Amino acid sequence: MMDINAELDALGDNVEEKELPKVIEKKEIKEIIKEKKVEITDIEIKEILKSPNLWDRIVLDELKKKIAGEIKSREIIFLCAMGRLVKNASYSSFNLLIHSKSSAGKDYVSNAVLGLFPKPNVFKKSRISERVLNYWKPYKIRNMKSWNENILYLIDIGETILNCEALKVMCSEGSNITVMEKVMGRYEAVDVEIDGKPVIITTTASAIPTEEIQNRFLLLRMDESEEQTRRIIKFQTKIAERGNPEEYDEKILIAIKELKPYKVKIPFLAKIEEVFPFNKIRMRRLYTTFIDMIKAVAILHQFQRTLQDKKTLIAEWRDYDIAKDCFMNLCLSMGEIPLDERKESIIEILRKADMELSATEIQPSVKPHISLPKIRPHLESLVNLHLIEEFLINCDGRPPLPKYKLNEDLADSKPIILPNSESLKG
């Protein structure tokens, strides 16, 4: 077994100080200006940050330099990354799992969006072990005290890492994990503290998250349509004709570096509560996520918002309008929970049946074929995910018979609609 220090050494530039780029934000800004031979003034940066169209200028105009289409995906990824600066957010509001087929562009789009954020605050890894994840504190090399205000981007991870205890614990603020370590020739339980909480963004093509991980992550699926493929090919053609891809505006990059972490207060939340769709069970958890999305939009517009006691930003209705569009798109994507082939088959069987079925009635049609005893764990898992519901049917002289049907949330394919702020202000 590889020694833990050797594994940490293998992580390269995120661990070894001698290999780290000596980057401080102000120095990096000066180098950008010098390299590009442009003159950028504080007035120009403030004008960007005070622009009423700041969201569109970044998410629509700037990101289209690198990304063809995928407007919904880039909005959600950008919003989650912006959540790193919300000091009073829930621990799981901005964790994002991007689950799509290989070659769907999930890593390309994620890299492009995260390229807008300060490099010292983005920790990116394409390969890491669970053991290293327990001990890894790369922020210390960058003179930071904790994971707070940072982004951990794990690229195309497998099922072992996605569902491991270390990652699950990292999704909880101020947590610690107990590991067995060899001390003086004997194995002893050692507590390893995890300082702070990063925004965790990860991609995968085949890993199936457990129920616990799905409860800690937002789920996003990329646009896999033929139309999106056409957009990508057309975009690649333009780049080839031009000779090189278009670069981000240095003024935008500097403006994003100027943003600071704050707590955010939403004074009109009671009016949102009145119209929020509580008819779906998953909204119990997603309501907090939506609240934090409003806070993240306010963080982006902090130079246009009132600051209370130098600590708390006051959100405005404009923040709600942007957040609600992102939230509605996210809910469409989260309806597509990644499942293995047999669970998808069970869902399809119940959808076509449009009635309650027992395990005995479901089992013969499941593909790939599975025996009756082995189908029960799949049914239990789907019940725990709130995708199907279990009912006990009374039988004369026999134990109650469990039957299953689609959960109302899944059976109801109507998209979630939230009203515009204008209809709520009155």
N, C-alpha and C positions, 0 to 999 in steps of 0.2 A: 504494500500500500504506500502511495506517495506521501511523504511527510507534508504536513499542512503548510510549513514555510515554503517548501518547494512549490506547492500548488499556488500559493500566493505570489511567489516570484514569477510563476508562469503567466500571470495575468498582465505582465508587461507594464505599459505606460500608466495604468491606473494604480499601480502599487509602488513601483520603484521610483523614488524621487529623482534620481539622476536621469531617468528617461522621460520625466514629465516636461512638457513645454512650460517654460517660465512665463506664465500668463497671469497678469493682473488686469482686471477689466479696463481701467483707465489706460494702461499701457497698450492693451490690445486695440482700443479705439484709436489711439494715436498711430499705431502701426497700420491700421486699415486706411486711415486718411493719407498717410505717407505713401503707402504702396500704390494707391489708386490716384495719387496726385490730385486730390480734390480738396476744396476748402469747405468745411462743414462747421457752421456756427451753432451756438446754443439756441439762438433764435429759431433756426431752421428745425432743430430737433423738437423744440417746444411747440412749434406750429404743427408738426406731425402729431404729437401727443394730444394736442387740443383740437384736432380735426374732428368735426362731427361725423365724418365718414371713416373713422379710423379702422373699424372692424372690416369694412369692405376693402379698404385700401390694402390691408394686410392679407386677409383670407382669400379674397377674390383676385385682386390685382397683382399682389406680390407673389403669391404662391402659384399663380398660373404660369410664372416664368419657369417653374420646375415641374409642375404637375398638370397633366391633361385631364380635365373633368374631375371626378371624385370630389365635388364640392362638399357634399355631406360628410364624407370621411375626413377631409382636411379640416373642416370646421370643428368636428368633434375632437380630433387629435390635438388641434391647436388649443381648444378650450380646456382640455384635460391638462395639457402642459402648463397653461397659464394658471391652473389651480395650485401650482407649487407655491404661489405667493399669497394664497388665502390662509391667513393664520387661524381662522376659526371654522375651518371646514371639517366635515366628518372624515374619519380615517380612510374610508373606502370610496369616497365620492369620485375621485379622479383616477383610480386604478383602471387601466384599459387593456382588455385582451382583444387583439385583432386576429380573428380566426377566419382564414380564407384559403382557397386552393393554392397550391404552388403556382408561381408565375402570375398571380393575381395582382401583384404590385404592392402588397402590404408593407414590405420592408422599404421599398423605394419611396413610397409616399410618406411613411413615418420618418425616414431619414431626412427627406426634403422639408417637412414641417419642423422637425426638431433642429434643423439647421438655422432656423431663425433665432434660436435661443442662445444665450451665452455659453460658449464651449465649456468653461469650468463647471457649469451646473448640470451638464448632461454626462452621465456615466453609462457608456455603451459597451455591451458584451455580447458576443455571438456564441461563446462557450464558457460555461462555468459549472462547477460541481456543487452539490448541496453542501458539502463539508466546507468549502471555501465561502459559500454564501453565509454560513453561520458567523464567520470571523471577519469578513471583508468590510473594511472601513476606509475606502479610498479617499473620502472627503478630508481625512486628517492630513494627507499629503498635500492637499490644496488649502491647508490652513483653515479648514472649516470645523465647527464643533460637532456637527451632527448631519444626518441625512436631510434635515429640514431645508426646504426651498430648493431641493435638487430633484432631478429626474433620473430614474434608473430605467434604461432601455435594454431589454433582453430580446435578442434577435432569434427568431425561429427556434424556440426552445422545445425540447421534447417533453413527453408526459411525466417523466420522473421529476424533472425540475419544476414544471408547472404545478404539480400537485404535492410537492415536498413540504415538510413542516417548516423549513427555514423560510420559504417564500410566504407561506401562510402567516408566520409570525411577523414578517416584515410589513405585512399589511395592517399591523396593529401598532399604534404609537406607544412609545415608551415600554416596549416589551423586552422580555429576555427569554432565552432558550437554554435548556439544560442538555449538555452533551457529555459523553463519556470520553475522558482523556487519560492518557498514561502519565501518571505523576509518580516519580520516584519508583518506577518499575511496577506500579500498580494502577489499575484503571479506577478512576474516581469520577463522580458527577461534578461537572464544572458549569457554573452559570455564566452565559455569555450575554451581555446586555446589548441591545440594539438601540442606538441613540437616534432619536428622531424618526421621521417617516418621509420617505421620498414618494413622489408620484411615480407609480410603476406602470410602464407601458411595455407590453410584450406582444410578440407575434408568433403564430404557429399555424401550420398547415394541417397537421394530423392529430395533435395531442387533444385528448378529451378531458376537459376540466371536471373535477369532482364537484359535488354540490357545495362544499365549503368554499372552494375557490370561486365558483360562479356567484356565490353570495358576497364575495369580496371584490369582484371585478365587474366593470361595465363590458358588454360584449359588442363588438363592431365587426360587421362583415363588409368587405369591399364590393364595389360594383363589378360583377362578373359577366355583365351583359355583352352582347355582340357590339352594341353601339359604343360601349366604353373601349372595346378593343380597337374599333375604328378611330376613336379619338386619339388613342395612344400611338397608333401607326402614323396618323397624320402629324402628330406632335414630333415623333421621331424623324419624320421626313423633313420637317422644317429645321430641326437642329442640324441634320446632315447637310442641308442646303446652306445654312448659315455658317457651318464649320465648327461651331462650339455653342454650348448651352448658355442661355442668358443668366447673368449673375444677379443676386439680390442687391437691392439698393442699400448702400452702406448707411444711409440716413435712417432707414427702417431698422437695421440691425442695432445701431447705436440707440435709437429710441427705445427699443425693447429692453436694452441693458439698463436704461434709466428707471425702469419700473421697480418699485419697492414693495415689500410685503406689508400687508395691513389686515386688520380685522375689518369685516364688512357688516353693516347693519341694513336690514331691509324694512323700512317703515310701513310699507303697504302690503305686508305678507298676509294679513287677515283677509284681504280681498282675493288674493290668489287661492287661499285655502277654500273659499266658498265655491270656486269653479274647478278645483282640481279633481280629476277622475278617480275617485276612491272605489269604483266598482270592480277594479282588478286587484287581486291579492298582492301582486308584485309592487303596486304603488305604495305600499306601506314602507318599503325600503327606498324606492325611487323618489319619493317626495323630498327626502333629505338631499338626495343627489341634485334634484332640480333647484332647490334653495341654494346649494353651493355653486351651481352653474351660474346663477344670477350674480353671486358674489365674484366669480372669476371674471365675468364680463365687466363688472364694476372696477376690478383691479386693472384691467387693460385701459380703462377710461379714467384712471385715478387723477390725471391732471385736469379733468373736467368735472370732478365730483367734490362735494363738500367734505372736508376732513374735520372730524369731531375729536376734540381733545388730543390732536396730533397722533392719534392711534387708530381711529375707526373711520372708514369711508362710509358715506351714506349712498346706498344704491338708488338709482332712478328708474322710472318706468321704461326708459330706453334699454336698460340692461335686461329687464324682463323680456322685452320683445325679441332680442337676439337670442337669449337663453332658451326661450320657449320653442323657437324654430329648431335649434340644435337638439333639444330634448325630444321633440316629436320625431325627428329623424332617428335619434338613438333608439327610441322605443320600437320603431319599425325593425331596426336591425337586431335588437335584443330578443325579438320574437323568434329569431332563427338560432336557437341555442344549439351549439355543436353537440351531436350525439353520434354514438357508434352505429354501425349499419343495422344491427338487430333492433335497437331502440327506435331508430327511424322507421323501421318496418312495422313495429308495434303501433307507433303513432299513425301511420298510414292506414293500417287495418282498422283502427278505431274510428278514424275520420270517415272512411268509406262505410263502415257499419252504421254510424249515426245512432247507436244504441249501446246499452251496457253489455259487455261480454266477459265471460269468465276466462281464467288462464287456459282451461281446457279448450275453449272455443277459439282463443287467439293462437295458441301454439302451432297448430298444423300449417298456418299460413305465414309464419315468420320466416324471413330469409335473411341470412343463411339459416338452414334448419337448426333447431335447438330442441333438446329434450324438455319435457314438462317440468322436472325439478329445477333445471337450469334457467328456465324463463322467469321464475319467481323473483330472483334478485334484480332482473331488469325492470320488472313491474314495480318493485319497491323503490328503485332508484328514480323512476319516472314520477312516482307519487311524491317523493321527497323534493323533486324539482318543480312540483306543482304543475306538471304538464298533463297528468291524468289524475282522476279521482277514483278512490276505492269506495265501494258500497258493500255492505253485508246484507245478503238476501236470506231471509228466514226460510228454512226447509223443514217440513214436518218430520220429526223424529231424527233429524240429522243436524250436524253443526251448521251454522250459518255459512253460506257460500259467498266468497269475495267476487265481486264483479267490478269492471273498470269502464270508464268512459273518458273522453277528452275533457280536460279542465276548461271551464267556461272562457278563461282568458285566451286559450289556444283556439277554441272553437269560434270565438268572436274575432274575426279577422279585420274588423273595422279599425282604422287608424285612430290614435289618440289625437284629439283636437283641443287645443287651448286657445281661448279668445285673445285678440289683440288688446293692448293696454288701453286703447281709446274706449273700448266698451266696458272697462273695469273702473276707470277713473271716476265716473259720475257717482 
